[in-house]
Amino acid sequence: AVRFWDTAASSIQAVFEERGEETNVLKQNERVLGAFCDALGPAPVAFAVLKSDGLVVDAMGVRQGLRRLGFGRALALELVRRAKRAAAELAGPPEYVIDALPSSVPFWETLGFKPCGGKDSPTTRVMRRLCGDVAMAVDLLEDPPEPRGDEWWLPARRKRFGDAEA
């Protein structure tokens, strides 16, 4: 875990240094969201790496000694805010689905996420077996707009939840 954080922290720090940004609580670029604390130096204390759509989380973490201080919550709330905005514009699905480590399920539940079902891709199925990941989702909109049918996220949603829910 220490080696992972050292590598991740320096890589994420480099992303923000290339852009010449000052660090403060939350900084982002297209695919990386970082939480910083000036008192702890220039390395991020938490991060989320996003897939190319800028919404789906590929990896997220908070330094072990700095958990329960609000850094992960700040990242997660920003991710949900982005997803809500995308859902309202039909640029993203009406629910936000994440894969949570079993030990982080209570954290995600405090943000309104609930374990969800649906079909997993073969890769996700293997990862669930290996890591015990739990699929969790939160509804983003009370009354989501009806999809037009050409949204980039619609085929994956139909595959996961079936045509009846999509």
N, C-alpha and C positions, 0 to 999 in steps of 0.2 A: 504494500500500500504506500509506503514512503517513497519508493522508487517511482511508482506511478505518479504520485503528486508532484515530485520534483520535476519529472519530464513534462507533465501536463501544465504545471504552473509556469515553467519557463517558456513553453510553446505559446500559451495563451498570453502571457505577458508580452512576448515578442509581437504578437498580432496587434496589440494596442500601442506598443512603442513605435511600430512602423507607421502608424497613423498619427503619431505625435500627440496623443491624447493625455491629458492629465487624468490621474486616477481619482475616482470618488466611489460612492457606493455601488453604482451600476453603470457599466459601459457595455456597448454592443457594437458588433459589426454584422454583416449579413448572416454569418453562420456561427458566431461565438458570442455568448453573453457571459460577462464576468462580473463578479462582485469583489470589490476592493475595499481595503481599510488602510488609509494613509499611515496610520500609526503602526501598522504591521509590515510596511515596506511595499515595494512595487508589484509583488507577485499577487495573483488573485487568491482570495480565500475561498471562493466558490466559482463554479463555472457550469455552463450548459453548452454543449456542442450540438448544433442543429443540422438536420439534413438539408438538402438543397432548397427545399420549399420554404425554409426559414421558420417553420412551425413545429415540425416533428422533432422531438428530442432524440438524439443519437446516444448521448452520454451526459450525465449530470452528476456533480458531486460537490461536497463541502469538506474542507480539511477537517480531519478527525477531531483535533483539539478545539475547533471553532464551531462545532455544531451546537444547535439550540440557542444561537445568538441572533437569528433572524436573516442570515445571509441566504440560506436555501429558500426560505419563505419569500424573500424579495425576488429571487430568480423565478420561482414557480408562479408567483402572482403576475409577474411581467409576461411569462409565457402564456398564461391563461388570458391576460388582457389582449395580447396579440391575436390569439386564437379566436376570441370573441369578436374582435374587429373583423377578422377575415371571414368568420361565419356570417356576420351581418351583411357582408358584401358578396356572399356566395363564393368567396375565394378560399374557403376552408370548410370542413364538415361542421355540422351543428353540435358535435360532441368532441371532446378532447380526450384521446385515449393515450395512456402512457403504460409502460411496463415498469413496475416497481419491484425493487428487491423486497423480500418478505419483511425485513427489518424496518423498511421505510413506509409500509402500508399505513400505520397510524398517522404519520406525518401527512400523507396524501389525503387521508380521510378528514383531517382537520380543514382541508381546503375544499371539501365537498366531493371529492372523488369517491367512487364506489367500485368494488370489484365488478367486472363485466364479463359476459360470455362472448360467444361468437367463435368463428373459425379462425384459427391461426395459420399463417403460412408455414411451410415445412421448416424453414429456418427458425422462426419464432417458436415453433413446437419443440425443437431440439433445445433451444436456449431455455425454455421453461423447464424442461426436464433437467438440464444441467445446473441451472442457477436458482430454480424455484421462483422465477419472476411471476408476478401477479398482474394481469391486465386490469387496469382501473380506468374509469371514465367519469367525466363530469359533463353535464349538459351545459352548453354555452348560452343558449337562447331559449326563452320560454316559448316563443312562437316563431320557429325558424322559417325563413322563406322557402318556398317550394323550389327544389333544384330544377334548372332548365334542362339538364340531361347531358351537358357537355363539360361539366366541372371536372377538373383533373383528379379530384379526390373521390368522385362518385363510384368508379369501378371497384376500388379497394374497399370502400364502405359496403357496397352490395355484396362483395365476396365475403367480407367478415360477418355482416349481420343478416344477409339474405335480402332478396328483393323487396320483401314486405316492409322493411324498416327504412329502405333507402328512398 
